[in-house]
Amino acid sequence: MKFTGCGTALLTPFKDNGASVDYDVMGKLVDRQIQAGTHFLVPLGTTGETPCLTNQEKISLLQVTKEHATCPIVVGGGTNSLAQTIESMKLLEPYGLDAFLIVVPYYNKPTQKGLYEYFKAVAQSTDKDIILYNVPGRTGANLEAETTLKLAEIENIVAVKEASGRYAQISQVIRNKPENFSVLSGNDDETLSLMATGADGVISVASNVDPVRMVQLVEALKRDDLKTARALHYKLMPLFKNCFVESNPIPAKAALAHLGLIENSLRLPLCPAMPATEELMKETVEELGL
């Protein structure tokens, strides 16, 4: 499977001040994404507050997503331990996913050789497709272009989500990657620049809030309609920026709560947005006419 277009990094709706997952609301959020034409869904990633979920909650969230989705499902499954990553993947594999999103191991700062051997071992442990996730701002380690390209030669490593913000590095991957390997922007505000120079799509936080325009943006870029894409990019830019004025997904949850779609609940160590951020997200969604 070649992953292209707009993939939404789904947030996890809680209720009772974070005491439990609101599975009914999760189904409605997935329905909203499908109605907008989102190309694939990514539950259980960073945006989904996955480190604060139990194993049973992860399974149930995946089951609800699968029940409501009519598009491919990519599931976050990475940790900073090979054994724990494989254990997490084995836990979720039976529930109808199409691929795993595996983050660069965080905190332990591996070398490039260590990263290659780690991702190779992950890929060999499953027959599911693997999407690499490079986000050095969170992990403390960067997956360099040469390592990504070497990993792209492994049959079931099919894409990379690039959130390094290093345009030259990402361009090197785009230029030299195998034809069936996708490069996906991991930063909403870089979708235009990366897709205009050959990337295949985005895994988006902003599409939790405005999925229709995010789908329109990537589809305009896929058909090389830069005039339309630029207009959408600048319309969405305040949302792109404001979704990260506090740690993701705090602002996105404030926006969806203002729209009446979720309870504004998170799990510690994350907590609801500060009043200034709440007001900012209210203004942002109102300016978008949502």
C-alpha positions, -999 to +999 in steps of 0.1 A: +000+000+000+013+035-009+003+060+017-005+094+001-027+124+008-040+136+042-038+113+071-052+126+104-033+120+136-064+114+157-068+128+192-083+106+219-115+120+234-119+116+272-148+121+295-152+126+333-121+148+334-099+122+317-110+093+338-122+073+308-122+072+270-153+085+253-157+058+226-190+071+213-174+105+206-144+087+190-167+071+165-183+105+157-148+120+152-139+092+128-172+097+110-164+134+106-130+125+091-145+100+066-172+125+055-144+151+049-126+126+026-095+121+048-073+096+030-061+076+060-063+077+098-036+075+124-049+066+159-027+059+189+000+084+180+014+113+199-017+134+193-037+106+208-019+108+242-010+072+237+016+070+266-013+076+290-036+048+276-040+013+289-036-017+266-073-023+267-080+013+258-057+011+228-074-020+216-109-005+220-099+027+203-085+008+173-117-013+172-139+018+172-117+034+145-119+003+124-157+000+128-163+036+115-135+040+090-136+033+053-100+042+046-066+027+057-056+028+093-021+034+105-015+028+142+011+043+164+032+015+179+066+027+187+085+029+221+122+033+229+126-004+235+127-030+207+110-056+229+083-033+240+077-020+205+072-056+192+050-064+221+029-034+214+026-043+177+016-079+186-011-066+209-027-045+181-020-066+150-052-087+152-076-057+151-076-048+114-048-022+110-030-016+077+003-002+089+023+008+120+038+043+126+070+036+145+088+066+160+125+070+164+133+057+199+132+086+223+154+095+253+182+069+247+196+088+216+207+059+194+234+062+166+225+059+130+236+022+130+214+016+160+185+032+143+190+011+112+192-021+131+162-012+153+139-004+124+151-034+105+143-057+134+109-040+138+101-046+101+112-082+103+088-088+133+056-082+113+041-086+079+024-052+082+037-021+065+059+002+086+060+040+084+091+056+100+085+086+122+113+112+125+106+139+151+139+149+167+123+177+187+105+150+208+129+121+206+164+138+209+177+118+178+175+126+141+170+099+115+194+111+088+186+109+051+211+082+044+196+060+071+161+066+058+171+057+023+188+025+034+157+015+054+135+023+024+151-007+006+134-030+031+102-043+015+077-035+042+091-001+052+069+019+030+071+056+041+085+081+065+067+108+084+092+136+085+088+162+113+125+172+116+119+205+099+152+200+080+142+208+044+175+198+028+175+164+045+139+157+035+146+168-001+174+144-002+151+116+007+124+127-018+150+129-046+166+095-040+138+073-026+124+042-043+093+049-064+069+030-040+082+048-009+062+077+004+075+109+022+048+124+044+051+158+061+049+156+098+044+193+102+012+209+089+029+242+080+054+224+058+028+205+037+028+230+009+066+233+005+073+196+008+045+184-015+053+211-040+088+195-042+077+159-044+064+147-010+033+125-011+012+139+017+009+148+054+001+132+087-018+162+102-028+175+135-048+205+120-071+181+102-086+171+135-100+207+135-105+214+098-104+181+079-122+195+048-097+222+040-067+199+048-080+174+023-086+201-002-050+214+003-033+180-003-056+172-033-047+206-049-011+198-044-014+163-058-028+178-091-002+206-091-028+234-086-005+257-067-028+287-069-055+269-050-030+253-026-014+286-017-048+301-009-057+272+013-022+272+030-025+309+040-061+304+051-050+275+074-017+290+085-031+305+118-045+270+127-012+254+118+006+278+141-019+280+169-022+242+173+013+243+188+012+273+211+010+247+238+020+210+236+000+190+211-029+181+215-038+207+241-048+235+216-065+211+192-086+197+220-096+233+230-107+239+194-128+208+192-143+215+226-153+250+214-170+233+184-189+211+208-174+179+195-155+167+226-151+174+263-119+194+269-102+166+289-066+154+289-046+131+310-017+142+332+010+152+326-010+171+300-037+194+311-063+216+294-053+248+277-046+281+295-074+307+292-054+327+266-050+296+244-087+287+248-096+322+235-070+319+207-084+286+195-120+300+197-109+329+175-091+305+151-121+282+145-144+312+141-122+328+115-123+295+096-161+296+098-163+261+113 
